[in-house]
Amino acid sequence: MIKVITKEWLDFRGEKLQVEPHDIEEVLRKIEERPKNVPLVGDFLANGKRIARIWRDSEGSWFQPAQAGSFYLLSTGAEFSGGLDNPLPLAWLAHTPETKAARFWAFKRPIGPGRGWEFEFEVPVWEILRGTET
């Protein structure tokens, strides 16, 4: 269900770390808990030939396309660090039957500097029904 990108690495002190089964289990649990059929941070947005990732405030009725950035996996979506395009109404989005592999990261426990690892899993692709602003 996930593809591990970072398998072994050194943290900031030079300690050798590796992804272990309990790290993968924690990520799989978060993926399973993610809400379905609603646009989430880290999902993809297709607008013609352009593709971007989605950022949105879970309470708001707007979303913003993100051309690049880092997505930290949460069970409610993700946290995002990076640049955003102009906001657009959530009502403009439509779910497609497509999915696309998206890269996220998570901390290896205990949380600390240099303890993040990356992985990919399939997320929904949404399309814009109105407007062309991305």
N, C-alpha and C positions, 0 to 999 in steps of 0.2 A: 504494500500500500504506500510505502514511502521509499524514496531512493536517498540513501545517505551519501552526501557529498564529502563532508569532512569526516574521515574515519579515525585519524590520529593527528595530533598536533601538540605543540608546546605552549603552555600558558606563559604569562609574563615573567614568571620566575624560572622558566626552563623546565618545569615539570611536564613529563610526557603524559598526555591524556588520550583516552580513546573512548569512542561511543560504545556503550554497553547495553545489554538487553533492557535494563530498567529505564535508560534514557529514551530508547525507542518506544517502550510501553507508555511512558508519560506523554510523548508526542502523539501517539496513536489515540490515547484517551482524549487529548485536546481536540484532535481532528474529529473524533466521533461526537463530541459535545457541541461542535460548531452548529449554529442554526442553519437550517436548510431553506432553500428557495427565497432567500433575501440577499441582496448584495452585501458582501462583507469586505472589510479591509484586506487587500491582498488578492481578491478575485481579479479576473481579467475583464477588460472592456475592449470590444471591437468596434471600430468606427471606420467602415470601408476597409482600406488596406492597413490602417494604423491600429496598433494594439498598445494598450497601456494597462497599468494596474489601478485598482480603485482604492481611494481613501474616503472615508465618510465618518461623520459623527454618528454614533449609534442612536442617538436621540433625535437627530435632525432629519430634514427632508431634502438634503442636498448631498451631492458627492463631488469629489474632485479627482480627475485623472492624474496619475503619477507616471511620468516617463521613466524614472529611475529612483531607486531608494532601497532601503533595507526594511524587511518585514519580520518582526518578532512574533512568533505564534502565540496566540491566546485561545482559550476555548470559546471565546465570543467573537473571534475574528483575528485581528493582529494589531500590534502597534507599528507605527511607521516613522521612519526618519528619512527625509529627502525633500525634493522640490515638488510642488503641486501646480497644476494648471488651474484655470478659472473654475469656480463652482457651477454645477448644473443641477437641475431638479431631479431627484430620485425617480419621479414619475416618468421621466424620459427613458428609463432603462427597461429592457425586456430580457427575460431569461432565454438563453438558447440551449439546444441540446448538447452543445459542445463543452468540452473541458480542455484544460491545458495545464501542463506541468508548471508549477510555480515554486520558486525558491523562497524558503523561510529559514529562520534560525531560532535556536533555543539555547538556554544555558545548560551546561552540565552541572549537576549539584556537587558541592555547594556553589551558589552563584558567586562570581567574582570576575575580575578582569582577565581577559584571554581565555575564558571558559565557554565561549559560544561555539556551537557546531551547526553546520548547514545541512539542509535536506530539501527534497522536493516531493510534492504530492499534487494530484490533480485537483484543480479548483474550477468552479463554473466560469463560463464566458458569458458576459452580458453584452447587449448591443444597444446603441442609442437609437430610439425611434424617431426623435425630432432633433433638429439642430445639427450642426456640424462642428461645434466648438470643442475641440480637444487639442 
